[in-house]
C-alpha cells in the first residue's frame, strides 16, 4: 500500500474517532481553525490596503 494513502487513511480514521467521541471538543478545534484563517485573511487585506495607499 502506498505510504501516502496509508497516512491519509489513518488521519481520516483518527479525525472521525475524535468527532464521534468528543464532538464538543472537535467543534472547538474547527472554530479555532476558522478563526485563524479569518484573522490571516484580514491581516492580508489590511496589508494590501496599506500597500496601495
C-alpha distance matrix in Angstrom:
0.0 3.8 6.3 8.6 7.2 6.8 10.3 11.7 11.0 12.6 15.4 16.1 16.5 18.7 20.8 21.4 22.4 24.8 26.3 26.9 28.4 30.2 31.0 34.0 32.2 29.4 32.2 33.8 30.7 30.3 34.0 33.9 31.1 33.1 36.3 34.7 33.7 37.2 38.9 37.0 38.0 41.5 41.7 40.6 43.2 45.9 45.1 45.3 48.5 50.1 48.9 50.8 54.0
3.8 0.0 3.8 5.5 5.4 6.3 8.8 10.1 10.7 12.4 14.4 15.5 16.7 18.5 20.1 21.3 22.6 24.6 26.0 27.1 28.6 30.0 30.6 33.4 31.4 28.5 31.1 32.5 29.2 28.7 32.3 32.0 29.0 30.9 34.0 32.2 31.1 34.6 36.2 34.1 35.0 38.6 38.7 37.4 40.1 42.8 41.8 41.9 45.3 46.8 45.5 47.4 50.6
6.3 3.8 0.0 3.8 5.5 5.0 6.2 8.5 9.8 10.5 12.2 14.1 15.4 16.4 18.3 20.0 21.0 22.6 24.3 25.7 26.8 28.0 28.9 31.4 29.1 26.3 29.1 30.2 26.8 26.6 30.2 29.5 26.6 28.9 31.8 29.8 29.0 32.6 33.9 31.9 33.2 36.7 36.5 35.5 38.3 40.8 39.7 40.2 43.5 44.8 43.7 45.8 48.8
8.6 5.5 3.8 0.0 3.8 5.4 5.3 6.1 8.5 9.9 10.6 12.2 14.3 15.3 16.4 18.3 19.9 21.2 22.5 24.3 25.7 26.6 27.0 29.4 27.2 24.2 26.6 27.8 24.4 23.8 27.3 26.8 23.7 25.7 28.7 26.8 25.7 29.3 30.8 28.7 29.7 33.3 33.3 32.1 34.9 37.5 36.5 36.9 40.1 41.6 40.5 42.4 45.5
7.2 5.4 5.5 3.8 0.0 3.8 5.5 5.1 6.0 8.5 9.8 10.4 12.2 14.1 15.2 16.4 18.1 20.0 21.0 22.3 24.1 25.4 25.6 28.4 26.6 23.5 25.9 27.6 24.4 23.6 27.3 27.2 24.3 26.1 29.3 27.9 26.7 30.1 32.0 30.2 31.0 34.5 34.9 33.9 36.3 39.1 38.4 38.7 41.8 43.5 42.5 44.3 47.4
6.8 6.3 5.0 5.4 3.8 0.0 3.8 5.5 5.2 6.1 8.6 9.9 10.6 12.3 14.3 15.4 16.4 18.4 20.0 21.1 22.4 23.9 24.7 27.5 25.5 22.7 25.6 27.1 23.9 23.7 27.5 27.2 24.6 26.9 29.9 28.5 27.8 31.3 32.9 31.3 32.5 35.9 36.2 35.5 38.1 40.6 40.0 40.6 43.6 45.2 44.4 46.4 49.3
10.3 8.8 6.2 5.3 5.5 3.8 0.0 3.8 5.4 5.1 6.1 8.5 9.9 10.5 12.2 14.2 15.2 16.5 18.3 19.9 21.0 21.9 22.8 25.2 22.9 20.2 23.1 24.2 20.9 20.8 24.5 24.0 21.4 23.8 26.7 25.0 24.6 28.1 29.5 28.0 29.4 32.7 32.8 32.3 35.0 37.4 36.8 37.5 40.6 42.0 41.3 43.4 46.3
11.7 10.1 8.5 6.1 5.1 5.5 3.8 0.0 3.8 5.5 5.1 6.1 8.6 9.9 10.5 12.3 14.1 15.4 16.5 18.3 19.9 20.8 21.0 23.6 21.7 18.5 21.0 22.5 19.3 18.7 22.4 22.3 19.5 21.5 24.7 23.4 22.5 25.9 27.7 26.3 27.3 30.7 31.2 30.5 33.0 35.6 35.2 35.7 38.7 40.3 39.7 41.6 44.5
11.0 10.7 9.8 8.5 6.0 5.2 5.4 3.8 0.0 3.8 5.5 5.1 6.2 8.6 9.9 10.6 12.2 14.4 15.4 16.5 18.2 19.7 20.1 23.1 21.5 18.5 21.2 23.1 20.3 19.8 23.6 23.9 21.4 23.4 26.6 25.7 25.0 28.3 30.2 29.1 30.1 33.4 34.1 33.6 35.9 38.5 38.4 38.9 41.7 43.5 43.1 44.8 47.7
12.6 12.4 10.5 9.9 8.5 6.1 5.1 5.5 3.8 0.0 3.8 5.4 5.2 6.2 8.7 10.0 10.5 12.4 14.3 15.4 16.4 17.8 18.9 21.7 19.7 17.2 20.3 21.8 18.9 19.1 22.9 22.8 20.8 23.2 26.2 25.2 25.0 28.3 29.9 29.0 30.4 33.5 34.0 33.9 36.3 38.7 38.6 39.5 42.2 43.7 43.5 45.5 48.2
15.4 14.4 12.2 10.6 9.8 8.6 6.1 5.1 5.5 3.8 0.0 3.8 5.5 5.0 6.1 8.6 9.7 10.6 12.3 14.2 15.3 16.0 16.7 19.2 17.1 14.3 17.2 18.5 15.5 15.6 19.3 19.2 17.0 19.5 22.4 21.4 21.2 24.5 26.1 25.3 26.7 29.7 30.3 30.3 32.7 35.0 35.0 35.9 38.6 40.1 40.0 42.0 44.6
16.1 15.5 14.1 12.2 10.4 9.9 8.5 6.1 5.1 5.4 3.8 0.0 3.8 5.4 5.2 6.2 8.5 10.0 10.6 12.2 14.2 15.2 15.3 18.2 16.8 13.6 16.2 18.2 15.6 15.0 18.8 19.4 17.2 19.1 22.4 21.9 21.4 24.4 26.5 25.9 26.9 29.9 30.9 30.8 32.9 35.4 35.7 36.4 38.9 40.7 40.7 42.4 45.1
16.5 16.7 15.4 14.3 12.2 10.6 9.9 8.6 6.2 5.2 5.5 3.8 0.0 3.8 5.5 5.2 6.1 8.7 9.9 10.5 12.1 13.9 14.6 17.8 16.6 13.9 16.9 19.0 16.8 16.8 20.5 21.2 19.5 21.6 24.7 24.4 24.3 27.2 29.2 28.8 30.0 32.9 33.9 34.1 36.1 38.5 38.9 39.8 42.2 43.9 44.1 45.9 48.4
18.7 18.5 16.4 15.3 14.1 12.3 10.5 9.9 8.6 6.2 5.0 5.4 3.8 0.0 3.8 5.5 5.0 6.2 8.6 9.9 10.5 11.7 13.0 15.7 13.8 11.5 15.0 16.5 14.1 14.8 18.4 18.7 17.4 19.9 22.6 22.2 22.7 25.6 27.2 27.0 28.6 31.2 32.0 32.5 34.7 36.8 37.2 38.4 40.7 42.3 42.6 44.6 46.9
20.8 20.1 18.3 16.4 15.2 14.3 12.2 10.5 9.9 8.7 6.1 5.2 5.5 3.8 0.0 3.8 5.4 5.2 6.2 8.6 10.0 10.3 10.6 13.3 11.6 8.7 11.7 13.6 11.2 11.4 15.1 15.7 14.3 16.5 19.4 19.3 19.6 22.3 24.2 24.2 25.5 28.1 29.2 29.7 31.7 33.9 34.5 35.6 37.8 39.5 39.9 41.8 44.0
21.4 21.3 20.0 18.3 16.4 15.4 14.2 12.3 10.6 10.0 8.6 6.2 5.2 5.5 3.8 0.0 3.8 5.5 5.1 6.1 8.5 9.8 9.8 13.2 12.5 9.7 12.3 15.0 13.4 13.2 16.7 18.0 16.9 18.6 21.6 22.0 22.1 24.5 26.7 26.9 28.0 30.5 31.9 32.4 34.1 36.4 37.3 38.2 40.2 42.1 42.6 44.3 46.6
22.4 22.6 21.0 19.9 18.1 16.4 15.2 14.1 12.2 10.5 9.7 8.5 6.1 5.0 5.4 3.8 0.0 3.8 5.5 5.2 6.0 8.2 9.5 12.8 11.9 10.0 13.3 15.4 14.1 14.8 18.1 19.1 18.6 20.7 23.2 23.7 24.3 26.7 28.5 28.9 30.3 32.6 33.9 34.6 36.5 38.5 39.4 40.6 42.6 44.3 44.9 46.8 48.9
24.8 24.6 22.6 21.2 20.0 18.4 16.5 15.4 14.4 12.4 10.6 10.0 8.7 6.2 5.2 5.5 3.8 0.0 3.8 5.5 5.2 5.5 7.1 9.7 8.3 6.6 10.2 11.9 10.7 11.9 15.0 15.7 15.6 17.9 20.1 20.6 21.7 23.9 25.5 26.2 27.8 29.8 31.0 32.1 33.9 35.8 36.7 38.1 40.0 41.6 42.4 44.3 46.3
26.3 26.0 24.3 22.5 21.0 20.0 18.3 16.5 15.4 14.3 12.3 10.6 9.9 8.6 6.2 5.1 5.5 3.8 0.0 3.8 5.7 5.5 4.8 8.1 8.0 5.5 8.1 10.8 10.3 10.5 13.4 15.1 15.0 16.6 19.0 20.1 20.8 22.6 24.7 25.6 26.7 28.7 30.3 31.4 32.8 34.8 36.0 37.2 38.9 40.8 41.7 43.3 45.3
26.9 27.1 25.7 24.3 22.3 21.1 19.9 18.3 16.5 15.4 14.2 12.2 10.5 9.9 8.6 6.1 5.2 5.5 3.8 0.0 3.8 5.8 5.9 9.6 10.3 8.8 11.1 13.8 13.8 14.2 16.8 18.7 18.8 20.2 22.6 23.8 24.5 26.2 28.4 29.3 30.4 32.4 34.1 35.1 36.5 38.5 39.8 40.9 42.5 44.5 45.4 47.0 49.0
28.4 28.6 26.8 25.7 24.1 22.4 21.0 19.9 18.2 16.4 15.3 14.2 12.1 10.5 10.0 8.5 6.0 5.2 5.7 3.8 0.0 3.8 6.3 9.1 9.2 9.1 11.8 13.7 13.9 15.2 17.6 18.9 19.5 21.4 23.3 24.4 25.6 27.4 29.1 30.2 31.7 33.4 34.9 36.2 37.7 39.5 40.7 42.2 43.8 45.4 46.5 48.3 50.1
30.2 30.0 28.0 26.6 25.4 23.9 21.9 20.8 19.7 17.8 16.0 15.2 13.9 11.7 10.3 9.8 8.2 5.5 5.5 5.8 3.8 0.0 3.8 5.6 5.5 6.2 8.7 10.1 10.8 12.5 14.4 15.6 16.7 18.6 20.1 21.4 22.9 24.5 26.0 27.4 29.0 30.4 31.9 33.5 34.9 36.4 37.8 39.5 40.8 42.4 43.7 45.6 47.1
31.0 30.6 28.9 27.0 25.6 24.7 22.8 21.0 20.1 18.9 16.7 15.3 14.6 13.0 10.6 9.8 9.5 7.1 4.8 5.9 6.3 3.8 0.0 3.8 5.5 5.0 6.1 8.7 9.9 10.5 12.2 14.3 15.3 16.5 18.2 20.0 21.1 22.3 24.2 25.8 27.0 28.4 30.2 31.7 32.8 34.5 36.1 37.5 38.8 40.6 42.0 43.5 45.1
34.0 33.4 31.4 29.4 28.4 27.5 25.2 23.6 23.1 21.7 19.2 18.2 17.8 15.7 13.3 13.2 12.8 9.7 8.1 9.6 9.1 5.6 3.8 0.0 3.8 5.4 5.2 6.4 8.8 10.0 10.6 12.5 14.4 15.5 16.5 18.6 20.2 21.0 22.5 24.6 25.9 26.8 28.6 30.5 31.5 32.8 34.7 36.3 37.3 39.0 40.6 42.2 43.6
32.2 31.4 29.1 27.2 26.6 25.5 22.9 21.7 21.5 19.7 17.1 16.8 16.6 13.8 11.6 12.5 11.9 8.3 8.0 10.3 9.2 5.5 5.5 3.8 0.0 3.8 5.4 5.0 6.3 8.7 9.8 10.6 12.4 14.4 15.3 16.7 18.6 19.9 21.0 22.8 24.5 25.6 27.0 28.9 30.3 31.5 33.0 34.9 36.1 37.5 39.0 40.9 42.3
29.4 28.5 26.3 24.2 23.5 22.7 20.2 18.5 18.5 17.2 14.3 13.6 13.9 11.5 8.7 9.7 10.0 6.6 5.5 8.8 9.1 6.2 5.0 5.4 3.8 0.0 3.8 5.4 5.1 6.3 8.6 9.9 10.7 12.5 14.2 15.5 16.8 18.4 20.0 21.3 22.8 24.4 25.9 27.3 28.8 30.4 31.8 33.3 34.8 36.4 37.6 39.4 41.1
32.2 31.1 29.1 26.6 25.9 25.6 23.1 21.0 21.2 20.3 17.2 16.2 16.9 15.0 11.7 12.3 13.3 10.2 8.1 11.1 11.8 8.7 6.1 5.2 5.4 3.8 0.0 3.8 5.4 5.1 6.1 8.6 9.8 10.6 12.2 14.2 15.4 16.3 18.2 20.0 21.1 22.3 24.2 25.8 26.8 28.4 30.2 31.6 32.7 34.6 36.0 37.5 39.1
33.8 32.5 30.2 27.8 27.6 27.1 24.2 22.5 23.1 21.8 18.5 18.2 19.0 16.5 13.6 15.0 15.4 11.9 10.8 13.8 13.7 10.1 8.7 6.4 5.0 5.4 3.8 0.0 3.8 5.5 5.0 6.2 8.6 10.0 10.4 12.4 14.4 15.2 16.3 18.4 20.0 20.8 22.4 24.4 25.6 26.8 28.5 30.3 31.3 32.8 34.5 36.2 37.5
30.7 29.2 26.8 24.4 24.4 23.9 20.9 19.3 20.3 18.9 15.5 15.6 16.8 14.1 11.2 13.4 14.1 10.7 10.3 13.8 13.9 10.8 9.9 8.8 6.3 5.1 5.4 3.8 0.0 3.8 5.4 5.1 6.2 8.7 9.9 10.7 12.5 14.3 15.4 16.7 18.6 20.0 21.1 22.8 24.5 25.8 27.1 28.9 30.4 31.8 33.0 35.0 36.6
30.3 28.7 26.6 23.8 23.6 23.7 20.8 18.7 19.8 19.1 15.6 15.0 16.8 14.8 11.4 13.2 14.8 11.9 10.5 14.2 15.2 12.5 10.5 10.0 8.7 6.3 5.1 5.5 3.8 0.0 3.8 5.4 5.0 6.2 8.5 9.9 10.7 12.2 14.2 15.4 16.6 18.3 19.9 21.2 22.6 24.4 25.8 27.1 28.6 30.4 31.5 33.2 34.9
34.0 32.3 30.2 27.3 27.3 27.5 24.5 22.4 23.6 22.9 19.3 18.8 20.5 18.4 15.1 16.7 18.1 15.0 13.4 16.8 17.6 14.4 12.2 10.6 9.8 8.6 6.1 5.0 5.4 3.8 0.0 3.8 5.4 5.2 6.1 8.6 9.9 10.4 12.1 14.2 15.3 16.3 18.2 20.0 20.9 22.3 24.2 25.7 26.7 28.5 30.0 31.6 33.0
33.9 32.0 29.5 26.8 27.2 27.2 24.0 22.3 23.9 22.8 19.2 19.4 21.2 18.7 15.7 18.0 19.1 15.7 15.1 18.7 18.9 15.6 14.3 12.5 10.6 9.9 8.6 6.2 5.1 5.4 3.8 0.0 3.8 5.6 5.1 6.2 8.7 9.8 10.5 12.3 14.3 15.2 16.4 18.4 19.9 21.0 22.5 24.4 25.6 26.9 28.4 30.4 31.8
31.1 29.0 26.6 23.7 24.3 24.6 21.4 19.5 21.4 20.8 17.0 17.2 19.5 17.4 14.3 16.9 18.6 15.6 15.0 18.8 19.5 16.7 15.3 14.4 12.4 10.7 9.8 8.6 6.2 5.0 5.4 3.8 0.0 3.8 5.4 5.2 6.4 8.7 10.0 10.7 12.5 14.3 15.4 16.8 18.5 20.1 21.2 22.8 24.5 26.0 27.0 29.0 30.7
33.1 30.9 28.9 25.7 26.1 26.9 23.8 21.5 23.4 23.2 19.5 19.1 21.6 19.9 16.5 18.6 20.7 17.9 16.6 20.2 21.4 18.6 16.5 15.5 14.4 12.5 10.6 10.0 8.7 6.2 5.2 5.6 3.8 0.0 3.8 5.3 5.0 6.1 8.5 9.8 10.5 12.2 14.1 15.3 16.4 18.3 19.9 21.1 22.4 24.3 25.6 27.1 28.8
36.3 34.0 31.8 28.7 29.3 29.9 26.7 24.7 26.6 26.2 22.4 22.4 24.7 22.6 19.4 21.6 23.2 20.1 19.0 22.6 23.3 20.1 18.2 16.5 15.3 14.2 12.2 10.4 9.9 8.5 6.1 5.1 5.4 3.8 0.0 3.8 5.5 5.0 6.1 8.5 9.9 10.4 12.2 14.2 15.2 16.4 18.2 19.9 20.9 22.5 24.1 25.8 27.1
34.7 32.2 29.8 26.8 27.9 28.5 25.0 23.4 25.7 25.2 21.4 21.9 24.4 22.2 19.3 22.0 23.7 20.6 20.1 23.8 24.4 21.4 20.0 18.6 16.7 15.5 14.2 12.4 10.7 9.9 8.6 6.2 5.2 5.3 3.8 0.0 3.8 5.4 5.1 6.1 8.6 9.8 10.5 12.3 14.2 15.3 16.4 18.4 19.9 21.1 22.4 24.5 26.0
33.7 31.1 29.0 25.7 26.7 27.8 24.6 22.5 25.0 25.0 21.2 21.4 24.3 22.7 19.6 22.1 24.3 21.7 20.8 24.5 25.6 22.9 21.1 20.2 18.6 16.8 15.4 14.4 12.5 10.7 9.9 8.7 6.4 5.0 5.5 3.8 0.0 3.8 5.5 5.1 6.2 8.6 9.9 10.6 12.3 14.3 15.3 16.6 18.3 20.1 21.0 22.7 24.6
37.2 34.6 32.6 29.3 30.1 31.3 28.1 25.9 28.3 28.3 24.5 24.4 27.2 25.6 22.3 24.5 26.7 23.9 22.6 26.2 27.4 24.5 22.3 21.0 19.9 18.4 16.3 15.2 14.3 12.2 10.4 9.8 8.7 6.1 5.0 5.4 3.8 0.0 3.8 5.4 5.2 6.1 8.6 10.0 10.5 12.3 14.2 15.4 16.4 18.4 19.8 21.3 22.8
38.9 36.2 33.9 30.8 32.0 32.9 29.5 27.7 30.2 29.9 26.1 26.5 29.2 27.2 24.2 26.7 28.5 25.5 24.7 28.4 29.1 26.0 24.2 22.5 21.0 20.0 18.2 16.3 15.4 14.2 12.1 10.5 10.0 8.5 6.1 5.1 5.5 3.8 0.0 3.8 5.5 5.1 6.1 8.7 9.8 10.5 12.2 14.3 15.2 16.5 18.2 20.1 21.3
37.0 34.1 31.9 28.7 30.2 31.3 28.0 26.3 29.1 29.0 25.3 25.9 28.8 27.0 24.2 26.9 28.9 26.2 25.6 29.3 30.2 27.4 25.8 24.6 22.8 21.3 20.0 18.4 16.7 15.4 14.2 12.3 10.7 9.8 8.5 6.1 5.1 5.4 3.8 0.0 3.8 5.4 5.1 6.2 8.6 9.9 10.5 12.4 14.2 15.4 16.4 18.5 20.2
38.0 35.0 33.2 29.7 31.0 32.5 29.4 27.3 30.1 30.4 26.7 26.9 30.0 28.6 25.5 28.0 30.3 27.8 26.7 30.4 31.7 29.0 27.0 25.9 24.5 22.8 21.1 20.0 18.6 16.6 15.3 14.3 12.5 10.5 9.9 8.6 6.2 5.2 5.5 3.8 0.0 3.8 5.4 5.1 6.2 8.7 9.8 10.6 12.3 14.3 15.2 16.6 18.6
41.5 38.6 36.7 33.3 34.5 35.9 32.7 30.7 33.4 33.5 29.7 29.9 32.9 31.2 28.1 30.5 32.6 29.8 28.7 32.4 33.4 30.4 28.4 26.8 25.6 24.4 22.3 20.8 20.0 18.3 16.3 15.2 14.3 12.2 10.4 9.8 8.6 6.1 5.1 5.4 3.8 0.0 3.8 5.4 5.0 6.2 8.6 9.9 10.5 12.4 14.1 15.5 16.8
41.7 38.7 36.5 33.3 34.9 36.2 32.8 31.2 34.1 34.0 30.3 30.9 33.9 32.0 29.2 31.9 33.9 31.0 30.3 34.1 34.9 31.9 30.2 28.6 27.0 25.9 24.2 22.4 21.1 19.9 18.2 16.4 15.4 14.1 12.2 10.5 9.9 8.6 6.1 5.1 5.4 3.8 0.0 3.8 5.4 5.1 6.1 8.6 9.8 10.6 12.2 14.4 15.6
40.6 37.4 35.5 32.1 33.9 35.5 32.3 30.5 33.6 33.9 30.3 30.8 34.1 32.5 29.7 32.4 34.6 32.1 31.4 35.1 36.2 33.5 31.7 30.5 28.9 27.3 25.8 24.4 22.8 21.2 20.0 18.4 16.8 15.3 14.2 12.3 10.6 10.0 8.7 6.2 5.1 5.4 3.8 0.0 3.8 5.5 5.0 6.1 8.5 9.9 10.3 12.4 14.4
43.2 40.1 38.3 34.9 36.3 38.1 35.0 33.0 35.9 36.3 32.7 32.9 36.1 34.7 31.7 34.1 36.5 33.9 32.8 36.5 37.7 34.9 32.8 31.5 30.3 28.8 26.8 25.6 24.5 22.6 20.9 19.9 18.5 16.4 15.2 14.2 12.3 10.5 9.8 8.6 6.2 5.0 5.4 3.8 0.0 3.8 5.4 5.2 6.1 8.7 9.8 10.7 12.6
45.9 42.8 40.8 37.5 39.1 40.6 37.4 35.6 38.5 38.7 35.0 35.4 38.5 36.8 33.9 36.4 38.5 35.8 34.8 38.5 39.5 36.4 34.5 32.8 31.5 30.4 28.4 26.8 25.8 24.4 22.3 21.0 20.1 18.3 16.4 15.3 14.3 12.3 10.5 9.9 8.7 6.2 5.1 5.5 3.8 0.0 3.8 5.5 5.0 6.2 8.5 10.0 10.8
45.1 41.8 39.7 36.5 38.4 40.0 36.8 35.2 38.4 38.6 35.0 35.7 38.9 37.2 34.5 37.3 39.4 36.7 36.0 39.8 40.7 37.8 36.1 34.7 33.0 31.8 30.2 28.5 27.1 25.8 24.2 22.5 21.2 19.9 18.2 16.4 15.3 14.2 12.2 10.5 9.8 8.6 6.1 5.0 5.4 3.8 0.0 3.8 5.4 5.2 6.1 8.7 10.1
45.3 41.9 40.2 36.9 38.7 40.6 37.5 35.7 38.9 39.5 35.9 36.4 39.8 38.4 35.6 38.2 40.6 38.1 37.2 40.9 42.2 39.5 37.5 36.3 34.9 33.3 31.6 30.3 28.9 27.1 25.7 24.4 22.8 21.1 19.9 18.4 16.6 15.4 14.3 12.4 10.6 9.9 8.6 6.1 5.2 5.5 3.8 0.0 3.8 5.5 4.9 6.3 8.8
48.5 45.3 43.5 40.1 41.8 43.6 40.6 38.7 41.7 42.2 38.6 38.9 42.2 40.7 37.8 40.2 42.6 40.0 38.9 42.5 43.8 40.8 38.8 37.3 36.1 34.8 32.7 31.3 30.4 28.6 26.7 25.6 24.5 22.4 20.9 19.9 18.3 16.4 15.2 14.2 12.3 10.5 9.8 8.5 6.1 5.0 5.4 3.8 0.0 3.8 5.4 5.3 6.5
50.1 46.8 44.8 41.6 43.5 45.2 42.0 40.3 43.5 43.7 40.1 40.7 43.9 42.3 39.5 42.1 44.3 41.6 40.8 44.5 45.4 42.4 40.6 39.0 37.5 36.4 34.6 32.8 31.8 30.4 28.5 26.9 26.0 24.3 22.5 21.1 20.1 18.4 16.5 15.4 14.3 12.4 10.6 9.9 8.7 6.2 5.2 5.5 3.8 0.0 3.8 5.4 5.2
48.9 45.5 43.7 40.5 42.5 44.4 41.3 39.7 43.1 43.5 40.0 40.7 44.1 42.6 39.9 42.6 44.9 42.4 41.7 45.4 46.5 43.7 42.0 40.6 39.0 37.6 36.0 34.5 33.0 31.5 30.0 28.4 27.0 25.6 24.1 22.4 21.0 19.8 18.2 16.4 15.2 14.1 12.2 10.3 9.8 8.5 6.1 4.9 5.4 3.8 0.0 3.8 5.6
50.8 47.4 45.8 42.4 44.3 46.4 43.4 41.6 44.8 45.5 42.0 42.4 45.9 44.6 41.8 44.3 46.8 44.3 43.3 47.0 48.3 45.6 43.5 42.2 40.9 39.4 37.5 36.2 35.0 33.2 31.6 30.4 29.0 27.1 25.8 24.5 22.7 21.3 20.1 18.5 16.6 15.5 14.4 12.4 10.7 10.0 8.7 6.3 5.3 5.4 3.8 0.0 3.8
54.0 50.6 48.8 45.5 47.4 49.3 46.3 44.5 47.7 48.2 44.6 45.1 48.4 46.9 44.0 46.6 48.9 46.3 45.3 49.0 50.1 47.1 45.1 43.6 42.3 41.1 39.1 37.5 36.6 34.9 33.0 31.8 30.7 28.8 27.1 26.0 24.6 22.8 21.3 20.2 18.6 16.8 15.6 14.4 12.6 10.8 10.1 8.8 6.5 5.2 5.6 3.8 0.0
